[in-house]
Amino acid sequence: MEKVSIIVPVYKVEAYLQRCVDSLTGQTYPCLEIILVDDGSPDASGALCDKLAEQDDRIIVIHQTNQGVSAARNHGLDAMSGDWVCFCDGDDWFEPDFVERMLRCAQDENADYIICNYQIVSGGGRPIPSGSVDGLESGCDPRLVIACGPVSSCTHMIRRSLYEVSGVRYPVECRQYEELPVVPALAKFSSRIAVLYEPLYNDESNDVYLLDQISSENFEEAFQSKIIMQDVLHNLKQREKHIMNLRFIKGKTQTEVA
């Protein structure tokens, strides 16, 4: 049975963390590794992480000084031991069969990169499906994911080897929009992308919080992420050429020996 690692960056989510972790430990697929990365949270979130770990031996807790969500995700990636990896924000939660459905889709489609829809939950109101994957289909060109797919890593389940082959990590210099450079880089290395249209991820949305995020500083963050994304794609292109050259040399050498 393949192990799935779920990485949860934790910062100021004391009021939501129990619900988040309950949705993970209650998954219908049991072979999990749940990594809670306490990003130096000033509330009681860190202590709650330790308490939750005492209740389920699948939970691993990492405490770090406050470095931002990118550093927290990278710390989780470095510590993980699963065959697959996915992320969940500390104030959000998975549907009970999130992992099972995503893995089954991967097996049915022979895919190493799976994307599902998500739904927005605001103020306890009725969930609203985002429709974020409506323009995609299983087996689609990775460039479509880059152009119009959901950017959030939380709706993606990715085989660990893609992170290893690509060398991709989240840019610590970006404390927002950090996923913009990551998604296209991973999609570029995928052998096959599969899509689930059902909303299996729940995004807790706070209207006041969202309005508070709209500022010139945020737009500067987004612009910086775009620059990093361009650099990442350029480096990946060079890396691809290097890999192809090595394969050509290896194949030529084997032919000469034969």
C-alpha positions in Angstrom: 0.0 0.0 0.0 1.5 3.3 -1.0 2.0 6.0 1.6 0.6 9.5 1.2 2.3 12.4 3.0 0.0 15.3 3.9 1.9 18.5 4.8 0.0 21.2 6.8 1.7 24.6 7.4 0.4 25.9 10.7 0.2 29.6 11.6 -2.4 31.3 13.7 -5.0 28.6 13.0 -5.8 27.6 16.6 -9.5 27.9 16.0 -9.5 25.7 12.9 -6.7 23.2 13.3 -8.7 20.5 15.1 -11.2 20.4 12.3 -8.4 20.2 9.7 -6.6 17.4 11.4 -9.8 15.5 12.1 -10.5 15.5 8.3 -7.0 14.0 7.7 -7.0 11.3 10.4 -10.5 10.4 9.4 -9.6 9.7 5.8 -11.0 6.4 4.3 -7.4 5.7 3.1 -5.4 4.8 6.2 -1.7 4.7 5.0 -0.9 8.3 5.8 1.9 10.5 7.1 0.5 13.8 8.4 3.2 16.4 8.9 2.2 19.5 10.9 4.8 22.3 10.4 4.3 24.9 13.2 5.7 28.1 11.6 6.5 29.8 14.9 2.8 30.6 15.5 2.2 33.1 18.3 -1.1 31.5 19.4 -1.6 28.0 20.9 -1.4 26.3 17.5 2.0 24.8 18.2 0.9 23.3 21.5 -2.2 21.9 19.8 0.0 20.2 17.2 1.9 18.4 19.9 -1.4 17.3 21.6 -2.8 16.0 18.3 0.4 14.0 17.7 -0.1 12.2 21.0 -3.5 11.0 19.7 -2.4 9.5 16.4 1.0 8.0 15.6 0.7 9.0 11.9 1.2 12.7 12.9 4.6 14.2 12.9 5.2 17.7 14.3 7.9 20.1 13.2 8.5 23.4 15.0 10.4 26.2 13.2 10.9 29.9 13.8 8.5 32.0 11.7 9.8 31.9 8.1 6.6 31.9 6.1 4.4 29.2 4.4 7.0 28.5 1.7 9.7 27.5 4.2 7.1 25.5 6.1 6.1 23.5 3.0 9.8 23.0 2.1 10.5 21.7 5.6 7.7 19.2 5.2 8.9 18.1 1.8 12.4 17.5 3.2 11.0 15.4 6.1 8.4 13.4 4.2 8.7 9.7 3.5 5.6 9.0 1.4 5.2 8.0 -2.2 2.8 10.8 -2.8 2.5 14.3 -1.4 -0.4 16.7 -0.9 -1.0 19.9 1.1 -3.8 21.2 3.3 -3.9 24.6 4.8 -4.5 24.7 8.6 -7.9 26.4 8.3 -9.2 24.2 5.5 -10.2 20.5 5.4 -10.4 17.5 3.1 -13.5 15.5 2.2 -13.4 12.1 3.9 -12.4 10.3 0.7 -10.0 12.9 -0.7 -6.9 10.6 -0.6 -8.7 7.5 -1.7 -10.4 9.1 -4.7 -7.2 10.9 -5.8 -5.1 7.7 -5.6 -7.8 5.7 -7.4 -7.8 8.3 -10.1 -4.0 8.1 -10.4 -4.1 4.3 -10.8 -7.0 4.4 -13.3 -5.3 7.1 -15.4 -1.7 5.9 -14.8 -1.0 9.5 -13.8 1.6 11.0 -11.5 -0.1 14.4 -11.1 -3.8 14.6 -10.0 -5.9 17.7 -9.6 -9.4 18.0 -8.1 -11.9 20.7 -7.8 -12.5 22.6 -4.5 -15.4 24.4 -2.9 -15.4 27.7 -1.1 -17.0 27.9 2.4 -17.7 31.3 3.8 -19.2 32.1 7.2 -20.9 28.8 7.5 -22.9 29.3 4.3 -23.6 26.8 1.6 -20.4 25.6 -0.1 -19.8 27.0 -3.6 -17.9 24.8 -6.1 -15.0 26.8 -7.7 -15.1 25.3 -11.1 -11.3 25.6 -11.2 -10.8 22.5 -13.3 -13.6 23.0 -15.8 -11.1 23.8 -18.6 -9.0 20.7 -18.0 -9.3 17.0 -18.7 -7.2 13.9 -17.9 -4.3 13.5 -20.2 -4.3 17.2 -21.1 -1.1 19.1 -22.1 0.7 20.3 -19.0 0.7 23.8 -20.5 -3.0 23.9 -19.9 -2.4 23.5 -16.2 0.1 26.3 -16.3 -2.3 28.5 -18.3 -5.7 27.9 -16.7 -5.5 25.2 -14.0 -5.9 25.8 -10.3 -2.7 27.3 -8.8 -3.3 26.1 -5.2 -1.2 23.1 -4.3 -3.9 22.0 -1.9 -6.0 20.6 -4.8 -3.1 18.6 -6.2 -1.7 15.2 -5.3 1.8 14.7 -6.8 4.1 11.7 -6.9 7.2 12.4 -4.8 9.5 11.6 -7.7 8.4 14.8 -9.5 9.8 16.9 -6.7 13.0 14.9 -6.8 13.5 15.0 -10.5 12.6 18.7 -10.9 14.4 19.8 -7.7 11.5 22.2 -7.2 10.9 23.9 -3.9 8.7 26.8 -2.8 10.4 30.2 -3.1 11.0 31.5 0.5 11.3 35.0 -0.7 7.6 35.0 -1.6 5.3 35.0 1.4 2.3 35.1 -0.9 1.5 33.7 -4.3 4.3 31.3 -3.6 2.7 28.6 -5.7 2.9 30.5 -9.0 6.4 29.3 -9.8 5.9 25.8 -8.4 2.9 24.4 -10.3 4.2 25.0 -13.9 7.6 23.5 -13.0 6.0 20.3 -11.6 3.5 20.0 -14.4 6.3 20.2 -16.9 7.9 17.0 -15.5 4.6 15.1 -15.2 4.2 12.1 -17.5 0.4 12.3 -17.3 -2.0 14.6 -15.5 -5.4 13.4 -14.3 -8.4 15.5 -13.3 -11.3 14.9 -10.8 -14.2 17.3 -11.2 -15.7 16.7 -7.8 -14.9 19.3 -5.1 -12.8 17.2 -2.6 -11.1 20.2 -0.9 -12.9 22.7 1.3 -11.5 26.3 1.4 -12.5 28.3 4.4 -12.9 31.9 3.0 -13.1 35.0 5.1 -14.4 38.0 3.1 -12.8 40.5 5.5 -9.5 38.7 5.3 -9.6 38.6 1.6 -10.3 42.3 1.3 -7.5 43.0 3.7 -5.1 41.2 1.4 -5.7 43.6 -1.6 -2.8 46.0 -1.5 0.0 47.3 -3.6 2.4 45.1 -1.6 0.4 42.0 -2.6 0.5 43.0 -6.2 4.3 43.4 -5.9 4.5 39.9 -4.4 2.5 38.5 -7.3 4.9 40.3 -9.8 7.9 38.9 -8.0 6.4 35.4 -8.2 5.9 35.8 -11.9 9.6 36.7 -12.3 10.7 33.7 -10.3 8.3 31.5 -12.4 10.1 32.7 -15.5 13.5 31.9 -14.0 12.3 28.4 -12.9 11.0 27.5 -16.3 14.2 28.7 -18.0 16.3 26.6 -15.6 14.1 23.6 -16.2 14.5 24.0 -19.9 18.3 24.0 -19.5 18.0 21.0 -17.2 15.9 19.1 -19.7 18.5 19.7 -22.4 21.2 18.3 -20.1 19.2 15.2 -19.3 18.5 14.6 -23.1 22.2 15.0 -23.8 23.1 12.5 -21.1 20.6 10.0 -22.5 22.0 10.5 -26.0 25.6 9.9 -24.9 24.5 6.9 -22.8 22.6 5.4 -25.8 25.5 6.0 -28.2 27.9 4.4 -25.8 25.8 1.3 -25.4 25.4 1.0 -29.2 29.2 1.2 -29.7 29.8 -1.5 -27.0 27.2 -3.8 -28.6 
